[in-house]
């Protein structure tokens, strides 16, 4: 699923980055590399995420390029 589809309060593992090479490179520079864990804190149009202990705000357009797998749901249960 795309990061925009991850429920608020859930944790996902980055599986891949899609899109133009320069967009993917910028996302990797921000820490969104394959296998990184990302917590989605809130948001739909602008997403607030925590990655490597840092909170990052992303536009939904940028988040559309990040494919994640659900690790933990919003209630903290393991999927």
C-alpha positions as CSV (number, residue, x, y, z in Angstrom):
1,X,0.0,0.0,0.0
2,X,1.1,3.6,-0.4
3,X,2.0,5.6,2.6
4,X,-1.1,7.8,2.1
5,X,-3.2,4.6,2.7
6,X,-1.5,3.6,5.9
7,X,-3.8,4.4,8.8
8,X,-2.8,7.1,11.3
9,X,-1.1,5.5,14.3
10,X,0.2,2.6,12.3
11,X,3.8,1.5,11.5
12,X,4.9,0.5,8.1
13,X,8.1,-0.8,6.5
14,X,9.2,0.9,3.3
15,X,9.2,-1.7,0.5
16,X,10.0,0.5,-2.5
17,X,10.0,4.0,-3.9
18,X,8.3,4.7,-7.2
19,X,8.4,7.6,-9.6
20,X,11.1,9.7,-11.1
21,X,14.7,9.1,-10.1
22,X,15.2,12.6,-8.6
23,X,12.0,12.2,-6.5
24,X,13.2,8.8,-5.2
25,X,16.6,10.2,-4.5
26,X,15.2,13.1,-2.4
27,X,13.0,10.7,-0.4
28,X,16.1,8.5,0.3
29,X,18.0,11.6,1.5
30,X,15.1,12.3,3.9
31,X,15.5,8.7,5.3
32,X,12.7,7.0,3.4
33,X,15.0,4.1,2.2
34,X,13.9,0.6,1.6
35,X,13.3,-1.4,4.8
36,X,13.1,1.7,7.0
37,X,10.3,1.8,9.6
38,X,7.9,4.8,9.4
39,X,5.1,5.7,11.9
40,X,2.3,7.6,10.4
41,X,1.2,10.1,13.1
42,X,-1.6,11.9,11.2
43,X,-2.8,13.5,8.0
44,X,-4.3,13.0,4.6
45,X,-3.2,16.0,2.4
46,X,-0.2,16.7,4.5
47,X,1.1,13.7,6.4
48,X,3.1,13.8,9.7
49,X,5.4,10.8,10.0
50,X,8.1,9.7,12.4
51,X,11.2,8.2,10.8
52,X,14.4,7.4,12.7
53,X,13.2,9.4,15.7
54,X,12.5,12.5,13.5
55,X,9.1,13.9,12.7
56,X,8.7,14.8,9.0
57,X,5.8,16.4,7.2
58,X,5.2,15.2,3.6
59,X,2.7,16.3,1.0
60,X,0.3,13.6,-0.1
61,X,2.0,13.9,-3.6
62,X,5.4,12.9,-2.2
63,X,3.9,10.2,0.0
64,X,2.3,8.6,-3.1
65,X,5.8,7.5,-4.1
66,X,6.4,5.5,-1.0
67,X,5.2,1.9,-0.9
68,X,4.9,0.4,2.6
69,X,3.8,-2.9,4.2
70,X,1.8,-2.7,7.4
71,X,3.8,-3.8,10.4
72,X,1.6,-2.6,13.3
73,X,-1.9,-1.3,13.2
74,X,-3.1,1.9,14.9
75,X,-4.0,0.0,18.1
76,X,-0.4,-1.3,18.4
77,X,-1.2,-4.9,17.4
78,X,1.1,-6.8,15.2
79,X,-0.3,-7.8,11.8
